[in-house]
Amino acid sequence: MAQAIAQIKDYVEQDGKQVGKQVSKQVGKQKDKQDWLTLAREIAPAFADRAGDHDADCSFVGENYKDLRQNGFFTMAIPGQFGGGDADYRTLSDVIRELGRHCGSTGLSFAMHSHPVMLNVFKALRGDEKGKATVEKIAANNLVVAGTGANDWLQSSGEALPVEGGYRINAHKRFVSGGPGADVFVTSAVVPATDDEPEQVIHFSIPFKTPGVEIQSNWRTLGMRGTGSNDVIIQDVFLADAAVAVKRPAGVWHPMWDVIIPIALPLIVSCYVGLAEAAVDLALKAARGKDFLAGDIGELQNDLAVAQLALDDMVRRNNNLQFKPDLANTDVIFARKSIATEAVKNTVEKAASLVGGPGFFQDHPMERIVRDIRAMHFHPLPVKRQQIFSGRRALQLEPVL
């Protein structure tokens, strides 16, 4: 365990240029970026055709997941040396953005699979044997991952009771996007405090087919209704010591987040920018022949540009997993996420006004987009909490979430 934490700290302490050189040597020749994006553009229109039905009955986008799996998308960004599709990080972002344009639920679920995979790619490219074994297993078996979402991170939830050889896990996890289509559950639980140690959090992954792991059917929400983000119950499941990826103090900032946040948030934001772009397309279609709306369209384009620029900067900073993890970079990523959130919201609201009455009906995609983008607020960090985080850092105070 100490070794796992030391490895994460090593990632934080490595010089960015040295990491970049090391990663570049290992990545090797890239698959043509356009191959994956072109393929996404070919299959995604079918996702748009299905989106309304999944939204209407809150059903998981299972057919879309089958299409993505059959076409290799769940392993597309794993480097070829580990058996994957060799797409770079920007291409992955672009694919998620394209999926979001057609079906927000599919784009978001795919993003939530992609970021834990890319975390392990990050580790594997730096010589971490567990990370290497994980991505090789995902690639070899075409596995799909789902993880805990929303605020289940610093403090975590549930209980990991120490027993001989490992832990006994009991937990009730929420916002597990993509769960019905996934093979592996990535999550965490709290190890109770003892006289010698305060509360700790362990991070681990377990197969969804494990006895005692049960996906609920309770995802009934305002938006993103097709993500299948049901609760997951873990009841009396044994977890071996060897299956623990990281053990850290509960409720406080840890250097691992300086690795996770710059990997996860740009991919999540990509989906919502795709939704905003779809909203603008609908507004432009509605405004054709109405020259008096030119000023409104120009304002709309400006709002969209802010969202696109914020996302582009997040992806640029990730630098194809060659970034140097530190709190300063995490702070910037959080701020860009807030900027993108506000810009996406403004874009979609103005686009909905331009579409007018037809967009108020449930069979119009604008009505669904208006609801779907409301979920963007819940991804770390909500705007007010981000502002406190960034303000405290500017004042040289410890991060508080």
C-alpha positions in Angstrom: 0.0 0.0 0.0 2.8 2.4 0.9 4.3 1.5 -2.4 1.2 2.5 -4.3 1.0 5.9 -2.5 4.7 6.4 -3.1 4.2 5.8 -6.8 1.5 8.5 -7.0 3.8 10.9 -5.2 6.5 10.1 -7.6 4.3 11.0 -10.5 3.7 14.4 -8.8 7.4 15.0 -8.2 8.7 14.1 -11.6 9.8 16.9 -13.9 7.3 17.5 -16.7 9.9 17.4 -19.4 11.3 14.1 -18.3 7.8 12.6 -18.1 7.0 13.9 -21.6 10.1 12.3 -23.0 9.4 9.0 -21.3 5.8 8.9 -22.4 6.7 9.8 -26.0 9.1 6.9 -26.2 6.5 4.5 -25.0 3.5 5.6 -27.0 5.1 4.9 -30.3 3.4 5.4 -33.6 -0.2 6.8 -33.3 -3.2 5.4 -35.2 -4.5 8.0 -37.5 -6.6 10.4 -35.3 -9.3 10.8 -37.9 -10.0 7.0 -38.0 -11.8 7.0 -34.6 -13.6 10.4 -35.1 -14.8 9.4 -38.6 -16.0 6.1 -37.2 -17.8 7.9 -34.4 -19.5 10.1 -36.9 -20.7 7.1 -38.8 -22.3 5.3 -35.9 -23.5 8.2 -33.8 -26.6 9.1 -35.9 -28.2 5.9 -34.8 -27.6 7.0 -31.2 -29.5 10.2 -31.9 -32.4 8.2 -33.3 -32.6 6.1 -30.1 -32.0 9.0 -27.7 -35.7 10.1 -27.4 -36.9 6.6 -26.5 -34.2 6.1 -23.8 -35.0 9.6 -22.4 -38.8 8.9 -22.4 -38.5 5.7 -20.3 -35.2 6.3 -18.5 -33.7 3.2 -20.0 -30.0 2.6 -20.4 -28.4 3.2 -23.8 -27.5 -0.5 -24.1 -27.7 -0.7 -27.9 -25.3 2.2 -28.2 -22.9 0.5 -25.8 -23.0 -2.7 -27.9 -22.1 -0.6 -31.0 -19.3 1.1 -29.2 -17.9 -2.2 -27.9 -18.2 -4.0 -31.2 -16.2 -1.1 -32.9 -13.5 -1.1 -30.2 -14.2 2.3 -28.7 -13.9 1.2 -25.1 -10.2 0.4 -25.7 -9.5 3.0 -28.4 -7.3 5.2 -26.2 -5.2 2.4 -24.7 -1.7 2.6 -26.4 -1.0 -0.1 -29.0 1.9 -1.5 -26.9 -0.7 -2.5 -24.3 -3.1 -3.9 -26.9 -5.4 -0.9 -27.4 -6.5 1.3 -30.3 -3.6 3.8 -29.9 -5.8 6.9 -30.1 -4.4 10.0 -28.3 -6.1 11.9 -25.6 -7.4 14.7 -27.8 -8.9 12.2 -30.2 -10.7 10.6 -27.2 -12.0 14.0 -26.2 -13.2 14.7 -29.8 -15.0 11.3 -29.9 -16.8 12.0 -26.6 -17.8 15.4 -28.0 -19.2 13.8 -31.1 -21.2 11.2 -29.1 -22.5 14.0 -26.9 -23.8 15.9 -30.0 -26.0 12.9 -30.8 -26.8 11.5 -27.4 -25.7 13.1 -24.2 -26.3 10.0 -22.1 -24.0 7.9 -24.4 -21.3 10.6 -24.4 -21.3 11.0 -20.7 -21.4 7.2 -19.9 -18.5 6.7 -22.3 -16.6 9.5 -20.6 -17.1 7.9 -17.2 -15.7 4.7 -18.6 -12.8 6.4 -20.3 -11.3 8.4 -17.4 -10.5 5.5 -15.1 -9.0 3.7 -18.1 -6.8 6.7 -18.9 -5.7 7.0 -15.3 -4.3 3.5 -15.6 -2.8 4.3 -18.9 -1.1 7.3 -17.2 0.3 4.9 -14.6 1.3 2.2 -17.1 3.3 4.7 -19.2 5.3 5.6 -16.1 6.2 2.0 -15.3 3.5 1.1 -12.8 3.0 -2.7 -13.1 -0.6 -2.7 -11.7 -1.6 0.0 -14.2 0.1 -1.9 -17.0 -1.7 -5.1 -16.0 -5.0 -3.3 -15.8 -4.9 -1.7 -19.2 -3.7 -4.9 -20.8 -6.5 -6.8 -19.2 -9.1 -4.2 -20.4 -7.7 -4.3 -23.9 -7.4 -8.1 -24.1 -11.0 -8.7 -22.9 -12.7 -5.5 -24.3 -13.9 -4.7 -20.8 -16.1 -1.8 -19.9 -15.7 0.2 -16.7 -18.1 2.1 -14.5 -17.3 4.1 -11.4 -18.8 6.0 -8.5 -19.7 9.6 -9.5 -20.8 12.9 -8.0 -19.2 13.7 -4.5 -18.0 10.2 -3.6 -14.4 11.1 -3.5 -12.5 12.8 -0.7 -14.5 11.4 2.2 -16.0 8.4 0.2 -18.8 6.4 1.7 -19.5 2.8 2.9 -17.4 0.7 5.1 -14.3 -1.4 4.5 -13.9 -3.5 7.7 -10.5 -5.1 8.0 -10.5 -8.9 8.2 -7.9 -11.5 7.7 -6.3 -11.1 4.3 -8.3 -8.0 3.3 -11.6 -6.2 3.9 -15.3 -6.9 4.2 -17.1 -4.2 2.1 -20.6 -2.9 2.7 -21.6 0.3 0.8 -24.4 2.0 -1.1 -22.9 3.9 -4.0 -24.7 6.4 -6.2 -24.4 8.0 -9.7 -22.7 4.9 -11.2 -23.0 5.9 -14.8 -22.9 3.1 -17.4 -23.3 0.4 -14.7 -25.8 -1.8 -16.7 -23.3 -2.1 -19.6 -20.1 -2.4 -17.6 -18.0 -5.4 -16.5 -15.9 -3.7 -13.8 -16.9 -1.4 -10.9 -14.3 1.1 -9.7 -15.1 2.6 -6.3 -13.9 3.2 -2.8 -14.9 2.7 0.8 -13.9 4.0 4.3 -11.8 2.0 6.7 -13.0 2.9 10.2 -10.6 4.7 12.6 -8.7 2.8 15.2 -6.8 3.9 18.3 -3.7 4.0 16.1 -5.0 5.4 12.8 -7.6 7.9 11.7 -10.2 7.0 9.0 -8.7 5.8 5.7 -10.2 5.4 2.3 -9.3 2.4 0.0 -9.8 2.5 -3.7 -10.4 -0.7 -5.6 -12.2 -2.4 -8.5 -14.4 -5.5 -8.5 -16.4 -7.3 -11.2 -20.0 -6.4 -11.4 -20.8 -10.1 -11.4 -19.3 -10.5 -7.9 -21.9 -12.0 -5.5 -23.1 -9.3 -3.2 -22.8 -6.5 -5.9 -26.2 -5.5 -7.1 -27.2 -2.7 -9.5 -30.4 -1.0 -8.5 -33.0 0.2 -11.0 -33.7 3.7 -9.6 -32.3 6.1 -12.2 -35.3 8.5 -12.6 -34.0 12.0 -13.2 -34.4 15.4 -14.8 -31.8 14.7 -17.4 -29.2 12.3 -18.7 -31.8 9.7 -18.3 -30.1 7.1 -20.5 -26.9 6.9 -18.5 -28.1 4.1 -16.3 -26.5 5.9 -13.3 -28.3 3.6 -10.8 -27.3 3.1 -7.2 -25.1 0.1 -6.6 -25.2 -1.9 -3.4 -22.2 -3.8 -2.2 -23.2 -6.2 0.6 -20.7 -8.2 2.6 -18.2 -8.6 -0.2 -14.6 -9.7 0.6 -11.8 -7.7 -1.0 -8.3 -9.1 -0.8 -5.4 -6.8 0.3 -3.8 -7.2 -3.1 -6.9 -5.7 -4.8 -6.5 -2.4 -3.1 -5.1 0.2 -5.5 -4.6 3.1 -3.1 -5.1 3.7 0.6 -5.2 7.3 1.8 -6.5 9.5 4.6 -10.2 10.2 4.5 -11.6 13.7 3.9 -8.4 15.5 3.0 -6.7 16.4 -0.3 -4.3 13.8 -1.6 -1.8 14.1 -4.5 -3.7 11.4 -6.4 -6.4 14.0 -7.3 -3.8 16.1 -9.1 -3.5 13.1 -11.4 -7.2 12.2 -11.7 -8.7 15.6 -12.1 -6.7 16.7 -15.3 -7.5 13.3 -16.8 -11.2 13.1 -15.9 -12.7 16.5 -16.2 -11.7 17.4 -19.8 -13.4 14.2 -21.0 -16.6 14.9 -19.0 -16.7 18.5 -20.2 -16.3 17.2 -23.8 -19.7 15.6 -23.7 -21.4 18.8 -22.6 -19.7 20.9 -25.2 -21.0 18.4 -27.8 -24.5 19.0 -26.4 -24.1 22.8 -26.7 -22.9 22.4 -30.3 -26.0 20.3 -31.0 -28.2 23.0 -29.5 -26.5 25.7 -31.7 -27.1 23.5 -34.8 -30.8 23.4 -33.9 -30.9 27.1 -33.3 -29.3 27.8 -36.7 -31.8 25.6 -38.4 -34.7 27.4 -36.8 -33.2 30.8 -37.7 -32.8 30.2 -41.4 -34.6 32.9 -43.4 -34.9 35.1 -40.3 -32.3 37.7 -40.9 -33.4 39.8 -37.9 -32.0 37.1 -35.7 -28.4 37.6 -36.9 -27.4 39.4 -33.7 -28.8 36.7 -31.5 -27.0 34.1 -33.5 -23.8 36.0 -33.1 -24.2 36.2 -29.4 -24.9 32.5 -29.3 -21.8 31.7 -31.2 -19.7 33.8 -28.8 -21.1 31.8 -25.8 -20.3 28.5 -27.6 -16.8 29.7 -28.4 -16.1 30.3 -24.6 -17.1 26.7 -23.9 -15.0 25.4 -26.7 -12.0 27.5 -25.7 -12.2 26.3 -22.1 -12.4 22.7 -23.2 -9.5 23.1 -25.7 -7.3 24.6 -22.9 -8.2 21.7 -20.6 -7.2 19.2 -23.3 -4.1 21.2 -24.1 -3.0 21.1 -20.5 -3.5 17.4 -20.3 -1.0 17.2 -23.2 -1.8 13.6 -24.1 -1.1 12.5 -20.5 2.2 14.2 -20.4 1.2 16.9 -17.8 3.0 17.4 -14.6 0.6 16.7 -11.7 0.4 19.5 -9.2 -2.2 21.6 -7.3 -1.7 24.6 -9.6 -2.7 22.6 -12.7 -5.7 21.0 -10.8 -6.8 24.5 -9.8 -6.7 25.7 -13.4 -8.7 22.6 -14.6 -11.3 23.2 -12.0 -11.6 26.8 -13.1 -11.9 25.9 -16.7 -14.7 23.4 -15.9 -16.6 26.2 -14.2 -16.1 28.5 -17.1 -17.3 25.8 -19.5 -20.3 25.0 -17.3 -21.5 28.6 -17.4 -20.9 28.9 -21.1 -22.7 25.7 -22.0 -25.6 26.8 -19.9 -25.8 30.2 -21.6 -25.4 28.6 -25.0 -28.2 26.1 -24.6 -30.6 28.6 -22.9 -30.2 31.1 -25.8 -30.4 28.3 -28.4 -33.7 27.1 -26.8 -35.1 30.6 -27.0 -34.3 30.8 -30.7 -35.8 27.4 -31.4 -38.9 28.6 -29.7 -42.2 26.7 -29.1 -41.3 23.5 -31.0 -38.4 22.9 -28.6 -40.8 22.9 -25.7 -42.2 19.5 -26.8 -40.8 16.2 -25.5 -40.3 14.8 -29.0 -37.9 17.7 -29.9 -34.2 17.1 -29.1 -33.8 20.7 -27.7 -36.1 19.8 -24.8 -33.8 16.9 -23.9 -30.6 18.9 -24.3 -32.0 21.7 -22.0 -32.4 19.0 -19.3 -29.3 17.1 -20.0 -26.9 20.0 -19.5 -28.2 20.5 -16.0 -26.2 17.5 -14.9 -22.9 19.4 -15.7 -23.2 21.2 -12.3 -22.7 18.0 -10.3 -19.3 17.0 -11.6 -16.5 18.3 -9.4 -16.4 21.0 -8.6 -19.7 22.9 -8.5 -19.0 26.6 -9.3 -19.3 28.0 -5.7 -17.1 25.3 -4.3 -14.6 25.8 -7.1 -14.4 29.5 -6.3 -13.7 28.7 -2.7 -11.1 26.2 -3.7 -9.3 28.6 -6.0 -9.6 31.5 -3.6 -8.1 29.5 -0.8 -5.2 28.5 -3.0 -4.6 32.1 -4.1 -4.4 32.9 -0.4 -2.0 30.0 0.2 -4.5 28.1 2.4 -5.1 24.4 2.4 -7.7 23.1 -0.1 -11.1 22.7 1.3 -14.0 21.1 -0.6 
